[in-house]
Amino acid sequence: MIGLISATAAGTSARDRLAAAWPGRTRVYDGPVREAVERAFAECEQLVCFLATGATVRLLAPLLTDKASDPGVVCVDEAGRYAVSLLGGHGGGANSLATEVASVLAAAPVITTATDATGIPGLDTLGLPTEGAVATVTRAILDGTPVPLHADAVWPLPPLPPNVLRDGRLGGGAGGPGGPGPRLFVTDRVVDLGAADVVVRPPSLVVGVGASRGVGVDEVYGLVRDVLRDAGLSVLSVVELATVDAKADEPGIVGVAGRLGVPLRTYPADVLAAITVPNPSDAPLAAVGTPSVAEAAALAAGRGGELLVPKRKSGPEGRAAMATCAVARRAPRGRLAVVGLGPGARDLLTPRATAELRRASVLVGLDQYVDQIRDLLRPGTRVIESGLGREEERARTAVTEARAGHAVALVGSGDAGVYAMASPALAEAADDIEVVGVPGVTAALAAAAILGAPLGHDHVSISLSDLHTPWEVIERRVRAAAEADIVVTFYNPRSRGRDWQLPKALALLAEHRTATTPVGVVRNASRPDGTSHLTTLARLDPATVDMMTVVTVGNTATREIAGRMVTPRGYRWQSEGAR
């Protein structure tokens, strides 16, 4: 919950705008300001104070306890010009909240944390648990000090600057455990940290649990804790608890998942029974229908990873054990974001696309598209770019990098799923990587917005390039669209070596549409050098069209109205009004 506090009429007006924009997310605190701040600080995860920063600092000072638990606080000035991240920029989420508040109030976000100012990801913003001297190591990274990185494996982390030196394996070389700091570790193993070291805990461990009916939470939790400790593994890297379906509602197991703060995943007995384990047993086979619960569940949840700790029983004094557990390690799963960059204008690049570009440690794309967004990339991003005609190579490269564990962004113009990179990339990708699609504004949509409303009714996009599709197939599709009286947007309409397809397609449409049918021609939609004009089916000169152009041909209802191309939606009230 976000607490909102104001003291003046102007502040209250801005406060109410924010509350109206975020129903269910906010709570207004009225009354004397000091008391309102104290109540909100105790009850909310975040605060937005419509007060001067100096006054807010004085009100907050007696309330501060710990940066890990204090709420994030944003201040908005009296004129509503700035949303200032004042407290808990990372841990309290105030930086992102300031950006959100600024968006709602048309203000400017003010964020002063060093990592955000320099574009370097903060170690406490990775979404992973950390231990050790986070501030010290972060400062060293910002200052350009060499910081050895020791990792068990490659994880899909954001890019880190060149002074973070990867040695590839935990403990390799002189910079391993016991060496001088500052050092950065990414591991699920327990390591001895120096005063200038930090460890990031990856989500790598799954714990399989079996239990008798009525087992207590303390017995199961104690077993899991002891097994991890004895194996030298961190509980902070446990990402999931797993068991058989028959134990899905066992209070002792459900309670442990809650105590660890991880989900409980269950599997059918026949699925677990099909998994080869080192220590099968007749007891669970008779009880729940599988010779293994703990080991099999750990391996199932481990998605093909290794069994680190085989089955171990709890050891209560004076009675038989009621719980078993085993631990498996998941192999890192790389991440591939297929990102649509839109038609070219920066303000048509979506915020989600920008976030994915800044999250990626590897960027793959056509050289001219990479140039459009190079300034958005974080320091340390590895860029793999190539020219036209190498689309399949780029798709394979992106998938290969993701399979190696990296966070990869594969970029394309418009929407990456429309005549772009999503199709060849997903044809290469298997379920061993995470795939995220980021939609973008297509050239057809950008052109339509410039022309007016040509896509107001059913419409279709057809590429006239026969490099990958035989002309006979393209012609059949154009003819079908013509006969169905559907608005058509032609992509790739004409190139220097391919100049006859557009006239042929227009001729096919002319068999079913009048010579005066409106046609919109837009080149480089949304870009500074973009051009557009309206013409008709009979008057369109194909020589004015190239590969940077989209051509939109209306249907029999499309009209030019006040210089705009409009295809009626066909609403009943419009038809009645025209009578």
Secondary structure, 3 states (H helix, E strand, C coil): CEEEEECCHHHHHHHHHHHHHCCCCEEECCCCHHHHHHHHHHHCCEEEEECCHHHHHHHHHHHCCCCCCCCEEEEECCCCCEEEEEECCCCCCHHHHHHHHHHHHCCEEECCCHHHHHCCCCHHHCCCCEEECHHHHHHHHHHCCCEEEEECCCCCCCCCCCCEEECCCCCCCCCCCCCCCCEEEECCECCCCCCCEEEECCCCEEEEEEECCCCCHHHHHHHHHHHHHHCCECHHHEEEEEEEHHHCCCHHHHHHHHHHCCCEEEECHHHHHCCCCCCCCHHHHHHHCCCCCHHHHHHHHCCCCEEEEEEEECCCCCCCCCEEEEEEECCCCCEEEEEECECCCHHHCCHHHHHHHHHCCEEEEEHHHHHHHHHHCCCCCEEEEECCCCHHHHHHHHHHHHHCCCEEEEEECECCCCCCCHHHHHHHCCCCCEEEEECCCCHHHHHHHHHEECCCCCEEEEECCCCCCCHHHHHHHHHHHHHCCCEEEEECCCECCECCHHHHHHHHHHCCCCCCCEEEEEECCCCCCCEEEEEECCCCCHHHCCCCEEEEECCCCCEEECCEEECCCCCHHHHHHCC
